[in-house]
Amino acid sequence: MYKFAVLFICICSAISAEQINQQVINRNVERTIDLTSQLVKITATITLENTGKDTVRNYLIVLEPDTVGNLSYISVKDSLKEDLKLAPSKLEKHEKDVYSVQLKQPLTSGRTAGIILEAVFTKGLVPYPSSITQKEKQLVRYFGNHYFYTPYVTTKQTTSVTLSSRSVESYTKLKPVSQSDSSLTYGPYNDIPAFSQDRMIVHYENNSPFLTVTRLERLIEISHWGNIAVEENIEILHTGAKLKGPFSRYDYQRDTSSSHHSIKSYRTILPAAAYNIYYRDSNGNISTSQVRSRKDWIELELRPRFPLFGGWRSSYTLGYNVPSYQYLYRKSSTEYVLNMRLLDHVFDDMHVEELETKVVLPVGVTEVQIKTPYEVQRLPDGVTYKYLDQFGRSVIKLRKTNLVEQHIQDLEIVYHWRSGLLLLEPVLLVLALYVLFIIVIIYVRLDFSIHKPEHAKKE
């Protein structure tokens, strides 16, 4: 714990306060707010310009105060869609969450550059009303900002809001604004000062699955016999509008509408090489699932034992095996590299509140090195024992909260292991059987009776 505290202090001290460069302006901002699912996905295409004389190397991104706790993922790319380096920062005289973007090419005086900002927010849509009956539609409200929140002056800006339905109850009307089918267009707005805010509210129908994984325990067990076993224990919760009143199975079966706020089933994606797939809960196997093989993946349709309405929970276990040669590589005679996903697909537009990934390494592993695709919390390592294990297997434990699909990335683990240990368990098994046979032979040949032989009595 002391080491983590020292590391945290070092990281915080390394983040230096930056000043807002008044020479930089946003020449044009085209922002898209995607509200078609339970997530809020914001994409902004920014054309920035250096109006001063000095060269600009960094660009600052500031989060709105109301969205700081809901940010799950953020990335910035250049006009060629290549990732730019993004690092946490802070502003002088401002208590705001700031990210500093390092431009690939320094921006000289009078030049412009284009960047693409992508951010995903969770819990940004609020069911309103908060509880509905079985037959009612689900309405939600989104609270946002008409303007792109930035520390720079913006010359021109337009915002497009994409909805999941054309049924819109109400929306704020900061002119110019227009509605076309299931989208709203705000702007263009001109000459917007820095840190401008104006409340945007959109109240509309959204019957997409509001399904949240409250906890996911992912177990990866490595075997050098050619197999990697994966098991996931998943707890899910419907976070949409809560069900008001009783549930009628009869009315539910009569309702053939495809746009219903309840969740009957959903699909998850497994690796193409997955086999021995099982899907069960505390009552046993769930036989309503369907497996479909695709070219590059396996599609698994999961159907819970009962439909999920707002506030209802469920839990299940999903497991499968994959061949180790697709994920485990040998760098040298004793060095191995494992590349597997820290988090895998659960369902489309997923939101995982808490993830704990455990990796069980083979017996006798040494010099373990871990490289994660993003910052995670490493829990204390554990030890587990399998069949015929004498020394135990190291278990690496990683934890992270508030994840979305963009966090589906590979975890890299490098370790040293001697291949001779592969024969340890077979040798132990042979020795155990050998000892057992010797005991049986001795037992059969010995005579433990206490009466005298019959020929001795005749004499």
Disulfide bonds with the S-S distance in Angstrom:
none
